[in-house]
């Protein structure tokens, strides 16, 4: 209760922190989010989703919650905790503020996400569609104000590494026309077309190119 009262944003609630949400009688996570805090760590913003989990490296490479669980993203004064609910154990991805190169957000009719980029990795933190844009903006500014000029890469092998070209990360957010990964028959074109980043570009291109030239994964 004290952590929720001290938080700068009302998205931090006792129900979410303690795992006592009415919509998740057995808990959104196997363990309440507050159990993952260290020492005097204080939450500032919270994002949640029910089924999408966390995208690692690309939007579609997701770590999804178990049946009946969900995901919680907690931006604290030290890091962003991405918690994906499991049946008996949660999956935890930690993104320290000093490792972040850029914090941004993307909105659309069908999808909303908070994106954290490190020198070599990217985390797509999905949020429920009704998430207020002011919350996403505030969280991005909060993290952005705590980054450093020389960010440290995250050592953990968590599957969030990106494709690179001449040492620079490649993604559709940074290079319009470059897809996160080859399209598949299971892709949802309606969802992808509606998920637009803040710079106004869309995710509708399907070829991997950089400055008009094809790029393969070895490059």
C-alpha positions as CSV (number, residue, x, y, z in Angstrom):
1,X,0.0,0.0,0.0
2,X,2.8,2.4,0.8
3,X,4.5,1.7,-2.6
4,X,1.3,2.4,-4.4
5,X,0.7,5.6,-2.5
6,X,4.2,6.9,-3.1
7,X,4.2,6.1,-6.9
8,X,3.9,9.1,-9.3
9,X,1.2,7.5,-11.4
10,X,-2.1,5.8,-10.5
11,X,-1.3,2.8,-12.7
12,X,0.6,1.5,-9.7
13,X,-2.1,-0.1,-7.6
14,X,-2.2,-2.3,-4.6
15,X,-4.2,-4.9,-6.5
16,X,-1.6,-5.3,-9.3
17,X,1.5,-5.1,-6.9
18,X,0.0,-7.7,-4.5
19,X,-1.5,-9.9,-7.2
20,X,-5.1,-9.3,-6.0
21,X,-6.8,-8.3,-9.2
22,X,-10.5,-9.3,-9.5
23,X,-10.0,-10.3,-13.1
24,X,-7.3,-12.8,-12.1
25,X,-8.6,-14.7,-9.0
26,X,-5.5,-17.0,-9.0
27,X,-3.1,-14.1,-9.7
28,X,-1.9,-12.6,-13.0
29,X,1.5,-14.0,-12.1
30,X,2.6,-17.0,-10.1
31,X,4.2,-14.6,-7.6
32,X,3.0,-11.0,-6.9
33,X,5.1,-8.3,-8.7
34,X,6.1,-6.8,-5.3
35,X,8.1,-10.0,-4.5
36,X,10.5,-9.2,-7.3
37,X,11.5,-5.7,-6.0
38,X,15.0,-5.4,-4.4
39,X,15.5,-3.5,-1.2
40,X,14.1,0.1,-1.4
41,X,13.2,-0.2,-5.1
42,X,10.1,1.8,-5.9
43,X,7.6,1.3,-8.7
44,X,6.7,4.3,-10.8
45,X,4.5,3.0,-13.7
46,X,2.7,-0.3,-14.5
47,X,1.5,-1.8,-17.8
48,X,-0.4,-5.0,-18.1
49,X,-1.6,-7.4,-20.7
50,X,-3.5,-10.7,-20.6
51,X,-2.2,-12.8,-23.5
52,X,0.6,-11.2,-25.5
53,X,3.4,-11.3,-23.0
54,X,6.7,-9.7,-24.0
55,X,8.2,-9.5,-27.5
56,X,11.9,-10.3,-27.5
57,X,14.0,-8.7,-30.2
58,X,11.0,-8.6,-32.5
59,X,7.3,-8.1,-32.0
60,X,6.4,-11.7,-32.9
61,X,9.1,-13.5,-30.9
62,X,7.1,-13.5,-27.8
63,X,7.3,-15.0,-24.3
64,X,3.6,-15.6,-23.6
65,X,1.9,-16.2,-20.3
66,X,0.5,-19.6,-19.3
67,X,-3.2,-20.2,-19.5
68,X,-5.1,-18.1,-17.0
69,X,-2.1,-15.9,-16.3
70,X,-1.0,-12.5,-17.8
71,X,2.0,-10.2,-17.9
72,X,3.0,-7.2,-15.9
73,X,5.6,-4.5,-16.8
74,X,6.8,-2.4,-13.8
75,X,8.9,0.6,-14.4
76,X,10.8,1.3,-11.2
77,X,13.4,3.9,-10.2
78,X,16.1,1.4,-11.1
79,X,14.9,-0.7,-14.0
80,X,12.0,-2.1,-16.0
81,X,10.8,-5.4,-14.9
82,X,9.0,-7.5,-17.5
83,X,7.1,-10.3,-15.7
84,X,5.3,-13.1,-17.7
85,X,3.1,-15.3,-15.6
86,X,3.7,-19.0,-15.5
87,X,1.8,-21.9,-14.0
88,X,4.2,-22.2,-11.1
89,X,7.1,-19.9,-11.9
90,X,7.2,-16.6,-13.7
91,X,9.6,-15.6,-16.5
92,X,11.5,-12.4,-15.7
93,X,13.2,-10.0,-18.0
94,X,15.1,-7.2,-16.4
95,X,16.1,-4.0,-18.3
96,X,18.2,-1.6,-16.2
97,X,17.8,2.0,-17.1
98,X,21.6,2.4,-17.6
99,X,21.3,-0.2,-20.4
100,X,18.6,1.6,-22.4
101,X,19.5,3.5,-25.6
102,X,15.9,4.5,-26.4
103,X,12.5,4.2,-24.8
104,X,9.4,4.7,-27.0
105,X,5.8,3.6,-27.4
106,X,3.5,2.6,-30.3
107,X,-0.2,2.7,-30.4
108,X,-2.8,1.2,-32.8
109,X,-6.4,0.1,-33.0
110,X,-5.5,-3.5,-32.0
111,X,-2.2,-3.2,-30.2
112,X,-0.2,-1.0,-27.8
113,X,3.4,-1.5,-26.7
114,X,6.1,0.1,-24.8
115,X,9.5,-0.5,-26.4
116,X,13.0,-0.5,-24.8
117,X,16.1,-0.7,-26.9
118,X,19.6,-1.4,-25.7
119,X,22.7,-1.4,-27.9
120,X,22.0,-4.9,-29.2
121,X,18.6,-5.9,-27.9
122,X,15.0,-4.8,-28.0
123,X,12.0,-5.5,-25.7
124,X,8.4,-5.0,-26.8
125,X,6.3,-4.7,-23.7
126,X,2.7,-5.3,-24.8
127,X,0.0,-3.4,-23.0
128,X,-3.8,-3.6,-23.1
129,X,-5.4,-1.7,-25.9
130,X,-7.2,0.7,-23.6
131,X,-3.9,1.9,-22.0
132,X,-3.9,5.7,-21.9
133,X,-1.3,7.2,-24.2
134,X,-0.3,9.6,-21.4
135,X,0.8,6.7,-19.3
136,X,3.0,5.3,-22.2
137,X,4.5,8.8,-22.8
138,X,5.2,9.3,-19.1
139,X,6.9,5.9,-18.8
140,X,9.0,6.5,-21.8
141,X,10.1,10.0,-20.6
142,X,10.8,8.5,-17.1
143,X,13.1,5.8,-18.5
144,X,14.7,8.2,-21.0
145,X,15.7,10.7,-18.4
146,X,17.6,7.9,-16.6
147,X,19.7,6.6,-19.5
148,X,23.4,7.2,-19.8
149,X,25.7,8.3,-22.6
150,X,27.5,5.0,-22.6
151,X,24.8,2.3,-22.0
152,X,25.8,-1.1,-20.8
153,X,24.6,-4.1,-22.7
154,X,22.5,-6.7,-20.9
155,X,24.6,-9.9,-20.6
156,X,21.7,-12.3,-20.1
157,X,20.9,-14.7,-23.0
158,X,17.2,-13.9,-23.1
159,X,16.4,-14.1,-26.8
160,X,16.0,-10.3,-27.2
161,X,19.0,-9.8,-29.6
162,X,18.3,-8.0,-32.8
163,X,19.6,-8.2,-36.4
164,X,22.5,-5.8,-37.0
165,X,24.0,-4.1,-40.0
166,X,27.5,-2.7,-39.6
167,X,27.1,-2.8,-35.9
168,X,23.8,-1.0,-35.7
169,X,20.5,-2.7,-34.7
170,X,18.0,-3.1,-37.5
171,X,14.3,-3.0,-36.9
172,X,11.2,-1.6,-38.6
173,X,11.1,1.1,-36.0
174,X,14.6,2.3,-36.9
175,X,14.6,1.5,-40.6
176,X,11.2,1.8,-42.3
177,X,10.8,-1.0,-44.8
178,X,12.6,-3.6,-42.7
179,X,10.4,-6.2,-41.2
180,X,11.0,-7.7,-37.8
181,X,11.2,-11.2,-39.4
182,X,9.9,-12.9,-42.5
183,X,6.1,-13.0,-42.7
184,X,4.3,-16.2,-42.1
185,X,0.9,-17.6,-42.8
186,X,0.0,-17.0,-39.2
187,X,0.7,-13.3,-39.2
188,X,-2.3,-11.0,-38.7
189,X,-2.1,-8.3,-41.4
190,X,-4.9,-6.3,-39.8
191,X,-3.2,-6.1,-36.5
192,X,0.2,-5.2,-38.1
193,X,-1.3,-2.5,-40.2
194,X,-3.0,-0.9,-37.3
195,X,0.1,-0.9,-35.0
196,X,1.7,2.4,-35.9
197,X,4.8,3.8,-34.2
198,X,4.9,7.4,-33.0
199,X,6.9,8.6,-36.0
200,X,4.0,8.0,-38.2
201,X,5.5,5.1,-40.2
202,X,3.7,1.8,-40.6
203,X,4.8,-1.8,-40.3
204,X,3.4,-2.9,-43.7
205,X,6.6,-3.5,-45.7
206,X,7.6,-7.2,-46.2
207,X,11.2,-7.1,-47.7
208,X,14.4,-6.9,-45.7
209,X,16.3,-3.9,-47.1
210,X,18.6,-1.2,-45.9
211,X,19.1,1.9,-48.1
212,X,17.5,0.0,-51.0
213,X,19.8,-3.1,-50.8
214,X,18.8,-6.6,-49.6
215,X,20.1,-7.6,-46.1
216,X,20.5,-11.1,-44.9
217,X,20.9,-12.3,-41.3
218,X,24.7,-12.9,-41.7
219,X,25.2,-9.2,-42.5
